[in-house]
């Protein structure tokens, strides 16, 4: 297939580009050309800027499909559609599980209520991210109809993840010993391996499949404590997970939900996606690959972390201050 990728040199997009290239597809990447310039040297690139609306490089082009991994506000979707009018087949938009409003009691499938779309701002933050993606979905469906495909990933884990949310736990578990858990051990957690997400997306493009798909993992439900233990097994470590008072962390801890009312957000239903090609890499393998990548980059300071005094307080509370 001839695929245009809007973005594709960061984390999830990078995995999707790698998967498409492995299947023999002909790719072109559209971006500002400021990051990931050393990646995919044999892949064609077009330079533009979605923030300023510069899509001039796309004029007169034609594609079997467009993969949009960098659309965050509805204007991005609308302007790209204008630039590509009449020149593309399927349009696949990478949305987010944050579009759901969480009012459903059971697992959230693709028909669950969404949040109200945000059209009054382009400021992307914790409050507006989900509603802006809702507006992006609406724009995609209005522009492309049954040529649109929406994929709603949950939390994505894998090598090259700049958020470090999963890496934070994998690094701690890989070191073994006592791991303080400032949260509820039985809290549900969903993470999807970036490679599994990439396989699903490229399969949907090859199958020319319309629809909306939750892309979450793992295949079987896992708790927060279970995730830490899986990370340890995958990296050959042995851990003792000890629950401690979340207040000792002094702030947000990756993947920890402060209130059980939010647990539904970690119980999204992926049956539909699995029926059309979503694979399920074991958490142990994801952890092993993430830790290997993390060590290869020299274990730098993480994008999310706790101050040293908070870490010490957690260890002390877990009875491991002398470790």
Residue, then its C-alpha position, 0 to 999 in steps of 0.5 A: x500500500x501507499x500510505x501517508x503518515x501524518x507524524x510517525x517519528x515519535x513513539x506509537x507512530x514509529x512502531x506503526x511505520x516499522x510495522x508497515x515497512x515490515x509488510x512491504x508498504x510504501x510510506x511517506x512521512x509528513x512532519x515539520x522535520x524537526x524530530x526523528x530526522x535520523x529515523x527511516x532514512x529510506x522513507x520519503x518525507x514531506x515537510x509541513x506544519x499542522x500548527x500553522x496549517x501548512x499542508x502545501x507539500x501534500x498538494x497533488x499527491x495520492x495515497x491508498x490510505x492516510x494514517x493520522x497519528x498527530x491530530x490533536x485538535x479538530x482543525x488538524x483533521x479538517x485542514x488535512x482533509x482539505x489538502x487531501x480532498x479526492x486524493x486518499x482512500x482510507x483515513x485512520x485516525x489515532x484517537x484515545x480512550x480518554x474520549x469516554x465519559x466514564x458513566x458506564x458501569x461495566x467495561x467500556x465498549x465502543x458504543x459507550x457515551x463519549x465526552x462532549x466535544x471541545x471546539x472552543x479551544x486548541x489548548x491541549x491539557x489534562x482537561x481538554x485532551x479527551x474532548x478535543x479528540x472527540x471533536x477530532x473523531x466527529x470531524x473525521x467521520x463528517x469528512x470521510x464517512x465510511x472511509x474513516x477508521x477510529x482507533x482508541x488506544x489506552x495507555x501504550x507501553x513499549x520501547x521509545x515511550x517518552x511518557x515513561x509511565x510503564x517504564x517507571x514501574x518496569x525499572x523499579x521491578x527490574x531491580x528486585x527487592x521490595x517495591x512500595x505500591x502507593x495505591x490499591x493493589x487490586x486496582x485494574x490496569x490496562x496497557x497495550x504494547x506499542x507493537x500490538x497497536x501497530x499491528x492492529x492499525x496496519x491490519x485495519x488499513x490493509x483490510x480497508x476496514x471501517x469502524x471504531x476500535x478500542x486498542x487496550x491490553x493485556x489479553x487478560x485482566x491484570x491488577x496494579x500489583x500484578x503488573x509490577x510482578x509481571x514486570x519483575x518476572x519479565x526481567x528476571x527479578x524477584x519482588x515483594x510488592x508492599x502497599x503503602x499510604x498513597x499520601x506518602x507519594x505526595x502526588x500522582x504516581x504513574x498508572x495509579x487511580x486515586x479513586x475507585x470510581x475511575x477504575x472503569x477507565x481501565x476496564x475497556x473492552x477490546x473484543x472487537x479489536x481482537x476479532x479483527x487483528x489486535x494481538x496480545x504481547x505478554x506483559x513480561x515480554x513488554x517489560x523485558x523489551x522496555x527495560x532493555x531499551x531503558x538500559x540501552x539509553x543509560x537509564x536517564x531521569x524519567x519524564x515522570x518520577x518522585x523526588x528522592x525524599x518521597x521515594x525514601x519515605x515510601x521505602x521506609x513505610x514498606x520496611x525497606x529503608x535499609x535496602 
